[in-house]
Amino acid sequence: MAGDLRTLAAILEITTELERIGDYAKGIANINLMIGPDPLIKPMIDIPHMAELARDMLRPCLDAFVRRDVELARFIRPRTLR
């Protein structure tokens, strides 16, 4: 019973974080639409790189949770931008 409650609490925390990620993505997309067809001041390098890092960290995290794989969860570490 206590394990079920912990799992439910973890799921609620995960969904909150996923919603926040989605909100940030929506905000970035809206800013992109506001910029319109104007040329960028510098090439877009950082945002695609950050998106790749986020994706590469998020997928293993969710996989570790679904599989209840503690070793995989311990292996996942935050990565730096550069």
N, C-alpha and C positions, 0 to 999 in steps of 0.2 A: 504494500500500500504506500509506504513512504517513498519507494522508488518510483512509483507511478506519479506521485505528487512532484517529485524532483524533475522527472521527465516533462511533465506538463509545464512547470515553471521555466525550464530550459527552452521549450518550444515557444512559450510566450515571449521570452527574451529574444530569441532568434527572429521571430516574426517582427518584433519591434525594430530590430537592427536592419532587417531586410527592407522594411518600409522606409526607413531613413535613407538607406542606400538609393532606393527608387526615387525618393523626393529629391535627393542631390542630383541624380541623373536627369530628372525632369527639369530642374533648375538650370543645369548646364545646357540642355537642349533648348530651353526658352531663350537663354542668353544668345545662343548660336543663331536662333531665328531673328532676334532683335538686331544682331550685327548685320544680317542680310548678306548681299553679294559683295559688300566692300572687301577689298583685299586685307589680309591679315598683316599686322605690323611685323610679326616674325613667324616663321614656320611653326605649325602645330606639331611639337615633338613631345612635350611633357604630358599633355592630356591623354593621348593614346597610350603612352608608356604607363601612366598611372592606372588607366583602365585595365591594361594587361596585368599589372601587378595585383590589382584588386581581384580580378577574376581568378588569377592563379593562386591567391590565398583563400578566396571564398569557397571555391569548389571543393578543395580537400577538407576544409572545415565542415562543410555540410556532409560530405561523404563520411568523415570520421564520426559525426553525430549519428547519422542514420545507421552506420555499421556498428556503432558503440565501440569503436576502435581507439583505445586509449593511446596506443603507441603512435598511431597516425596523428592524433591530436597533439601529442607532445612534440612531434617532429615539425609541425607547422610553426613557423616563426614569422614575425613581421619582417618585411623586406624594405630596404631603403630605396629612394627614388633613383639614386645613381649608383 
